[in-house]
């Protein structure tokens, strides 16, 4: 399953976040795969696309970062998956 993670950096914590990332990596639990990410121009919000077999594993991952960022996790579908769902409605 695909998830869009909207990560809001806590004020004044960006350097600390990137330092931890450099030292420890993403700290993803087994079953979670990082796909790609984008950060806004103000360096306040990161949008990450992840694949995971359960949302609980994503909650496990955010525990490593909750002191430096807040998280919103949304299940997303590919365009092909949506097309398939729409076609099945007919």
Secondary structure, 3 states (H helix, E strand, C coil): CEEEEEEEECCCCHHHHHHHHHHHCCCCCCCEEEEEEEECCCCCEEEEEEEECCHHHHHHHHCCCCCCEEEEEEEECCHHHHHHHHHHCC
